[in-house]
Amino acid sequence: MTHSLHREGTISSLERDYALFIYPARGFNYNGSGPKVRRIMELLYLEAPSNMIVSTLRRNLYSGVRPEEVLESIKDGARIYSAFNNREKLKEILVGIKKLDEGISVVVSGLIDRVREMAAEINLNPHTINLSLGIHGRTDRLPPPDIRQFTTMCGHGMIAPALVRDVIRRIKKGRLALWEGSIILAAPCTCGIYNPHRSQEMLNDLIPLYTVNRW
Amino acid sequence: MIIRQETCVGCGRCHPYCPTQAIHFQDLKSVVDQEVCYECGCCLRAEICPVKAIEDSPHVYDYPRALRKYFSDPNATHALTGIQGRGTEESKTNDVTLRVGPGEVGIAIEVGRPNIGMDLTNIQKITRALARAGIHEIEPNNPFQDLIQDHSTGDLKPELMGERVLSAIIEIQVKRDRLRHILRTIKEVAREVDSVFCLDVYTLLEPGLTVPPEVLEIIESEGLSWRPNAKINLGLGRAWERKNS
């Protein structure tokens, strides 16, 4: 289960952060899904998402992987995970996917109000919602919210809080540019939905304020 | 994961990549605390080691340690579900599978997320509380199902106690009228858990991306609230195979 519904941050930051999933269902539309997913992937490349991975290759947009390699890796059951930092761009993609009508499940994770608007504008009828009821238990053990807004962008918890602090420290020391830091943070996320554009904005906001200890 | 001591140069570059801070210095070399390591493979995939000293532990696929890998490394395909990751397709393909149908809800308790991880005794506290409350509708296709020894008591297999994972997900599917009872049970057991868990509820939508008021009313009446962002299945999928399992 991708953890995208638990992404944290301010509303204004989440306004520029959407995850998009293309997901064949095992036993229902898995066999024969490869060419359909590939056509959707070709469409996605045209709209330049903030990040993207196909489950058959697991190399993100900034890994140096060539589009041809990604497209060739796609076979039946392949899933696409992507992130967008622009509502209009996402809307364009959804219009294209709707037009293709491949019959593969499409899921958007983002602000409910914004997705509702988009769905109405392009005449989609959303089917199921997965709501986050928040974090419970020993919340006192969690890293602070300004670190979690980075770490929760990886659905599987692969972005270590210590790595966020390390990147902040290196940017403050002038050893990394904001974008370079963002790409370093995006790399461990093998589900490909870490949004480096949003991360760059968040780093820009944090750098003047933040002091971090060694670890 | 292990770091070959004869190769490690003690540069420490791998340390910040570990989500559970299992890597530390010892005698000027980096070592992985095997008790703490979740076998998620982050340090290896980062390709940060200048001398390639990081590698999989030779015991990573030995039972029960292998569970650390299956429940912590998103690239590991679990033998039970045949899919990567720790959960199922849940709401993501619900437009095709109708796993959660009209008048039903799905509930997911994602123990260990975000950031903290857990030893499996914590998830057993939740499964026992659910069993005591008469809640037995745990999703059969979730890899977590494989850890349960006795559904009537919620006991996990005893050999798993002490194993640590980044997260595991308890998925439940019930009629909506059971939601209140389940949320109440989860709220009560939250005080006993020495980790964190994220709580999700998924349900079919009404026209216009309207969440059924009955579901929201139950959530609110239990003193809970929902985040402004959510995962939404847009309803573009359809089936063309007959489900064979």
Contacts between the chains, C-beta under 8 A, distances in Angstrom:
chain1	res1	chain2	res2	distance
A	1	B	85	6.8
A	1	B	86	6.8
A	1	B	87	3.2
A	1	B	88	7.1
A	1	B	90	5.7
A	1	B	108	6.4
A	1	B	110	6.9
A	1	B	169	5.7
A	1	B	200	8.0
A	2	B	85	7.6
A	2	B	92	7.8
A	2	B	231	7.6
A	3	B	110	7.0
A	3	B	113	6.1
A	3	B	114	7.2
A	3	B	198	7.1
A	4	B	231	5.8
A	5	B	200	6.5
A	5	B	227	7.0
A	5	B	229	6.2
A	5	B	230	5.2
A	5	B	231	4.3
A	6	B	110	7.9
A	6	B	113	7.3
A	6	B	114	6.6
A	6	B	198	5.1
A	6	B	227	7.3
A	7	B	229	6.1
A	11	B	228	6.4
A	14	B	228	7.2
A	14	B	229	5.6
A	19	B	231	8.0
A	21	B	92	5.9
A	23	B	89	6.4
A	23	B	92	4.6
A	23	B	93	5.4
A	23	B	237	7.8
A	24	B	93	7.5
A	25	B	89	5.9
A	25	B	93	3.7
A	25	B	96	4.3
A	25	B	97	5.3
A	25	B	237	6.8
A	25	B	239	7.2
A	26	B	82	7.0
A	26	B	83	7.0
A	26	B	89	6.9
A	27	B	97	7.9
A	27	B	241	6.4
A	27	B	243	4.1
A	27	B	244	5.8
A	27	B	245	5.8
A	28	B	93	7.1
A	28	B	96	4.6
A	28	B	97	5.7
A	28	B	239	4.1
A	28	B	240	7.7
A	28	B	241	5.7
A	28	B	243	5.9
A	29	B	96	5.9
A	29	B	237	6.7
A	29	B	238	6.9
A	29	B	239	5.5
A	29	B	240	5.4
A	29	B	241	6.2
A	30	B	241	6.8
A	31	B	241	5.7
A	32	B	240	7.1
A	55	B	84	6.7
A	58	B	75	6.2
A	94	B	234	7.2
A	97	B	236	6.7
A	98	B	236	6.5
A	101	B	236	7.7
A	103	B	236	7.3
A	103	B	237	6.0
A	103	B	238	4.2
A	103	B	240	6.8
A	104	B	236	7.3
A	104	B	237	5.8
A	105	B	92	6.0
A	105	B	93	4.5
A	105	B	94	7.9
A	105	B	95	5.6
A	105	B	96	5.7
A	105	B	233	6.2
A	105	B	236	6.8
A	105	B	237	3.5
A	106	B	233	7.6
A	106	B	234	4.7
A	106	B	236	4.6
A	106	B	237	7.2
A	107	B	91	7.4
A	107	B	92	5.0
A	107	B	231	6.0
A	107	B	232	6.6
A	107	B	233	5.1
A	107	B	234	6.8
A	108	B	231	7.8
A	108	B	232	5.4
A	108	B	234	6.3
A	109	B	229	6.8
A	109	B	230	7.1
A	109	B	231	4.4
A	109	B	232	7.1
A	110	B	229	5.8
A	110	B	230	8.0
A	110	B	232	7.8
A	111	B	228	5.5
A	111	B	229	5.2
A	112	B	209	7.1
A	112	B	228	6.2
A	112	B	229	6.7
A	112	B	230	5.1
A	112	B	232	7.2
A	113	B	228	7.2
A	115	B	209	6.7
A	115	B	230	7.8
A	115	B	232	5.1
A	116	B	208	7.1
A	116	B	209	4.1
A	119	B	209	5.7
A	119	B	232	8.0
A	119	B	234	6.8
A	120	B	208	7.1
A	120	B	209	7.9
A	124	B	234	5.3
A	124	B	235	6.7
A	124	B	236	7.4
A	125	B	207	6.7
A	125	B	235	5.2
A	126	B	205	5.2
A	126	B	209	4.7
A	126	B	232	5.1
A	126	B	233	6.7
A	126	B	234	5.3
A	126	B	235	5.7
A	127	B	94	6.5
A	127	B	95	4.1
A	127	B	204	6.7
A	127	B	205	6.2
A	127	B	233	4.8
A	127	B	234	6.9
A	127	B	235	3.4
A	128	B	91	4.8
A	128	B	94	4.2
A	128	B	95	6.5
A	128	B	100	7.0
A	128	B	202	6.0
A	128	B	203	6.9
A	128	B	204	5.6
A	128	B	205	6.3
A	128	B	232	7.4
A	128	B	233	4.1
A	128	B	235	7.8
A	129	B	91	7.4
A	129	B	202	6.4
A	129	B	203	6.4
A	129	B	205	5.4
A	129	B	209	7.4
A	129	B	211	5.8
A	129	B	230	5.3
A	129	B	231	7.3
A	129	B	232	5.3
A	129	B	233	7.5
A	130	B	90	7.1
A	130	B	91	4.2
A	130	B	106	7.8
A	130	B	108	7.9
A	130	B	200	5.5
A	130	B	201	7.5
A	130	B	202	4.0
A	130	B	230	6.0
A	130	B	231	4.0
A	130	B	232	7.5
A	130	B	233	7.9
A	131	B	200	6.5
A	131	B	201	5.1
A	131	B	202	7.0
A	131	B	203	7.9
A	131	B	211	7.0
A	131	B	219	7.6
A	131	B	226	4.3
A	131	B	227	7.3
A	131	B	230	5.1
A	132	B	198	6.7
A	132	B	199	7.5
A	132	B	200	5.8
A	132	B	226	6.3
A	132	B	227	4.2
A	132	B	229	7.2
A	132	B	230	6.5
A	133	B	183	7.9
A	133	B	199	4.1
A	133	B	200	6.7
A	133	B	201	6.1
A	133	B	219	6.5
A	133	B	224	5.0
A	133	B	225	7.2
A	133	B	226	5.8
A	133	B	227	7.8
A	134	B	198	7.2
A	134	B	199	6.5
A	134	B	224	7.3
A	134	B	225	7.0
A	134	B	226	7.9
A	134	B	227	6.5
A	135	B	114	6.9
A	135	B	196	5.4
A	135	B	197	7.3
A	135	B	198	5.6
A	135	B	199	8.0
A	136	B	186	7.4
A	136	B	187	7.5
A	136	B	190	4.4
A	136	B	193	7.9
A	136	B	196	6.8
A	136	B	197	5.6
A	136	B	198	7.7
A	136	B	199	5.9
A	137	B	190	5.1
A	137	B	193	4.3
A	137	B	194	7.8
A	137	B	195	5.8
A	137	B	196	4.4
A	137	B	197	5.3
A	138	B	116	7.1
A	138	B	193	6.8
A	138	B	194	5.9
A	138	B	195	6.0
A	138	B	196	5.7
A	139	B	196	5.9
A	141	B	116	5.5
A	141	B	195	7.4
A	141	B	196	6.7
A	142	B	114	7.0
A	142	B	115	6.1
A	142	B	116	6.7
A	142	B	196	6.3
A	143	B	115	5.7
A	148	B	114	6.2
A	148	B	115	7.0
A	151	B	114	6.1
A	151	B	115	5.7
A	152	B	114	5.3
A	155	B	74	7.7
A	156	B	74	4.1
A	156	B	85	6.8
A	156	B	86	7.6
A	156	B	166	7.4
A	156	B	167	7.9
A	157	B	19	5.7
A	157	B	112	7.8
A	157	B	113	5.8
A	157	B	114	6.0
A	157	B	115	6.2
A	157	B	117	7.7
A	157	B	166	5.4
A	157	B	167	6.5
A	158	B	19	6.3
A	158	B	40	6.8
A	158	B	42	5.4
A	158	B	74	6.9
A	159	B	19	7.4
A	160	B	16	6.1
A	160	B	17	5.9
A	160	B	18	5.8
A	160	B	19	4.4
A	160	B	20	7.9
A	160	B	21	7.5
A	160	B	42	7.0
A	161	B	19	7.9
A	161	B	115	6.1
A	162	B	15	7.0
A	162	B	16	4.2
A	162	B	17	7.9
A	162	B	18	7.2
A	162	B	21	6.2
A	163	B	16	4.5
A	163	B	17	5.7
A	165	B	16	7.3
A	166	B	16	4.0
A	187	B	46	6.7
A	188	B	17	6.6
A	188	B	42	5.3
A	188	B	45	6.8
A	188	B	46	6.3
A	190	B	45	7.1
A	190	B	74	5.3
A	190	B	75	5.7
A	191	B	74	6.1
A	191	B	85	7.9
A	215	B	15	7.2
A	215	B	16	7.3
A	215	B	21	7.3
